[in-house]
Amino acid sequence: MLLTLYGDSHCEDSLRSMQHLRQRNIPFREVDIDLDAEAERFVVFINGGFRSTPTIVFGEGQRKVILTEPSNAQLDEVLAQEGLA
């Protein structure tokens, strides 16, 4: 399953989520929305006009789970549901 984390290098929550995923050896693709205007537009669109990071997308196509600014516990819950933990 593809996991994409949209964040920015100045966001403590993004850094925390990345560290949490790395500690659990969960592979993910990191997209810095400060460097990718299309990704920034996606994040703003998906979050109702807000530039909320991290926005974490599990899967692709029709089957997606999207978390916005999750706690580590919320992230772990979805990782377990998706069979990644």
CYANA upper distance limits for C-alpha pairs under 8 A (distance plus 0.5 A):
  1 MET  CA     58 PHE  CA      7.56
  1 MET  CA     59 GLY  CA      6.07
  2 LEU  CA     28 PHE  CA      7.43
  2 LEU  CA     29 ARG  CA      8.34
  2 LEU  CA     58 PHE  CA      6.52
  2 LEU  CA     59 GLY  CA      5.47
  2 LEU  CA     60 GLU  CA      7.45
  3 LEU  CA     27 PRO  CA      7.74
  3 LEU  CA     28 PHE  CA      5.39
  3 LEU  CA     29 ARG  CA      6.76
  3 LEU  CA     56 ILE  CA      7.63
  3 LEU  CA     57 VAL  CA      6.21
  3 LEU  CA     58 PHE  CA      5.08
  3 LEU  CA     59 GLY  CA      6.62
  4 THR  CA     28 PHE  CA      6.04
  4 THR  CA     29 ARG  CA      5.16
  4 THR  CA     30 GLU  CA      6.48
  4 THR  CA     31 VAL  CA      7.73
  4 THR  CA     56 ILE  CA      6.22
  4 THR  CA     57 VAL  CA      5.67
  4 THR  CA     58 PHE  CA      7.09
  5 LEU  CA     18 MET  CA      8.32
  5 LEU  CA     28 PHE  CA      7.37
  5 LEU  CA     29 ARG  CA      6.62
  5 LEU  CA     30 GLU  CA      5.49
  5 LEU  CA     31 VAL  CA      6.62
  5 LEU  CA     54 PRO  CA      6.92
  5 LEU  CA     55 THR  CA      6.47
  5 LEU  CA     56 ILE  CA      4.96
  5 LEU  CA     57 VAL  CA      6.95
  6 TYR  CA     14 SER  CA      8.46
  6 TYR  CA     30 GLU  CA      6.68
  6 TYR  CA     31 VAL  CA      5.33
  6 TYR  CA     32 ASP  CA      6.55
  6 TYR  CA     33 ILE  CA      6.91
  6 TYR  CA     39 ALA  CA      7.92
  6 TYR  CA     43 VAL  CA      7.87
  6 TYR  CA     53 THR  CA      7.03
  6 TYR  CA     54 PRO  CA      6.01
  6 TYR  CA     55 THR  CA      5.62
  6 TYR  CA     56 ILE  CA      6.60
  7 GLY  CA     11 CYS  CA      7.56
  7 GLY  CA     14 SER  CA      5.84
  7 GLY  CA     30 GLU  CA      7.87
  7 GLY  CA     31 VAL  CA      6.77
  7 GLY  CA     32 ASP  CA      5.70
  7 GLY  CA     33 ILE  CA      6.45
  7 GLY  CA     53 THR  CA      5.48
  7 GLY  CA     54 PRO  CA      5.15
  7 GLY  CA     55 THR  CA      7.16
  8 ASP  CA     14 SER  CA      7.12
  8 ASP  CA     31 VAL  CA      8.28
  8 ASP  CA     32 ASP  CA      5.32
  8 ASP  CA     33 ILE  CA      6.27
  8 ASP  CA     34 ASP  CA      6.51
  8 ASP  CA     53 THR  CA      7.62
  8 ASP  CA     54 PRO  CA      8.20
  9 SER  CA     14 SER  CA      7.95
  9 SER  CA     15 LEU  CA      7.63
  9 SER  CA     32 ASP  CA      7.50
 11 CYS  CA     15 LEU  CA      6.91
 11 CYS  CA     53 THR  CA      7.53
 11 CYS  CA     54 PRO  CA      8.35
 12 GLU  CA     16 ARG  CA      6.57
 13 ASP  CA     17 SER  CA      6.62
 13 ASP  CA     53 THR  CA      7.58
 13 ASP  CA     54 PRO  CA      6.93
 13 ASP  CA     69 GLU  CA      7.29
 14 SER  CA     18 MET  CA      6.68
 14 SER  CA     53 THR  CA      6.60
 14 SER  CA     54 PRO  CA      5.26
 14 SER  CA     69 GLU  CA      8.36
 15 LEU  CA     19 GLN  CA      6.64
 16 ARG  CA     20 HIS  CA      6.58
 17 SER  CA     21 LEU  CA      6.71
 17 SER  CA     54 PRO  CA      7.99
 17 SER  CA     70 PRO  CA      8.50
 17 SER  CA     71 SER  CA      8.45
 17 SER  CA     72 ASN  CA      7.38
 18 MET  CA     22 ARG  CA      6.66
 19 GLN  CA     23 GLN  CA      6.57
 20 HIS  CA     24 ARG  CA      7.00
 20 HIS  CA     72 ASN  CA      7.50
 21 LEU  CA     25 ASN  CA      6.72
 21 LEU  CA     26 ILE  CA      5.69
 21 LEU  CA     27 PRO  CA      7.91
 21 LEU  CA     28 PHE  CA      8.32
 22 ARG  CA     26 ILE  CA      6.42
 22 ARG  CA     27 PRO  CA      7.89
 24 ARG  CA     85 ALA  CA      8.25
 26 ILE  CA     84 LEU  CA      7.76
 31 VAL  CA     36 ASP  CA      7.95
 31 VAL  CA     39 ALA  CA      7.83
 32 ASP  CA     36 ASP  CA      6.87
 32 ASP  CA     39 ALA  CA      8.40
 33 ILE  CA     37 ALA  CA      6.92
 33 ILE  CA     39 ALA  CA      6.08
 33 ILE  CA     40 GLU  CA      5.25
 34 ASP  CA     40 GLU  CA      7.71
 36 ASP  CA     40 GLU  CA      6.79
 37 ALA  CA     41 ARG  CA      6.75
 38 GLU  CA     42 PHE  CA      6.83
 39 ALA  CA     43 VAL  CA      6.77
 40 GLU  CA     44 VAL  CA      6.71
 40 GLU  CA     51 ARG  CA      7.76
 41 ARG  CA     45 PHE  CA      6.52
 42 PHE  CA     46 ILE  CA      6.50
 43 VAL  CA     47 ASN  CA      6.54
 43 VAL  CA     50 PHE  CA      8.01
 43 VAL  CA     51 ARG  CA      6.55
 43 VAL  CA     52 SER  CA      7.36
 43 VAL  CA     53 THR  CA      8.45
 43 VAL  CA     55 THR  CA      7.32
 44 VAL  CA     48 GLY  CA      6.82
 44 VAL  CA     49 GLY  CA      5.22
 44 VAL  CA     50 PHE  CA      5.40
 44 VAL  CA     51 ARG  CA      5.36
 44 VAL  CA     52 SER  CA      7.65
 45 PHE  CA     49 GLY  CA      6.08
 45 PHE  CA     50 PHE  CA      8.04
 47 ASN  CA     51 ARG  CA      7.56
 47 ASN  CA     52 SER  CA      7.17
 47 ASN  CA     68 THR  CA      8.21
 52 SER  CA     68 THR  CA      7.22
 52 SER  CA     69 GLU  CA      7.38
 53 THR  CA     68 THR  CA      7.10
 53 THR  CA     69 GLU  CA      6.28
 54 PRO  CA     68 THR  CA      6.46
 54 PRO  CA     69 GLU  CA      5.63
 54 PRO  CA     70 PRO  CA      8.14
 55 THR  CA     66 ILE  CA      7.47
 55 THR  CA     67 LEU  CA      6.21
 55 THR  CA     68 THR  CA      4.95
 55 THR  CA     69 GLU  CA      6.72
 56 ILE  CA     66 ILE  CA      6.15
 56 ILE  CA     67 LEU  CA      5.60
 56 ILE  CA     68 THR  CA      6.85
 57 VAL  CA     64 LYS  CA      7.14
 57 VAL  CA     65 VAL  CA      6.30
 57 VAL  CA     66 ILE  CA      5.07
 57 VAL  CA     67 LEU  CA      7.04
 58 PHE  CA     64 LYS  CA      6.04
 58 PHE  CA     65 VAL  CA      5.55
 58 PHE  CA     66 ILE  CA      6.82
 59 GLY  CA     63 ARG  CA      6.62
 59 GLY  CA     64 LYS  CA      5.33
 59 GLY  CA     65 VAL  CA      7.27
 60 GLU  CA     64 LYS  CA      6.00
 67 LEU  CA     75 LEU  CA      8.34
 70 PRO  CA     74 GLN  CA      6.13
 70 PRO  CA     75 LEU  CA      6.48
 71 SER  CA     75 LEU  CA      6.70
 72 ASN  CA     76 ASP  CA      6.58
 73 ALA  CA     77 GLU  CA      6.69
 74 GLN  CA     78 VAL  CA      6.97
 75 LEU  CA     79 LEU  CA      6.63
 76 ASP  CA     80 ALA  CA      6.62
 76 ASP  CA     85 ALA  CA      7.67
 77 GLU  CA     81 GLN  CA      6.76
 78 VAL  CA     82 GLU  CA      6.52
 79 LEU  CA     83 GLY  CA      6.67
 79 LEU  CA     84 LEU  CA      5.41
 79 LEU  CA     85 ALA  CA      5.83
 80 ALA  CA     84 LEU  CA      6.18
 80 ALA  CA     85 ALA  CA      5.33
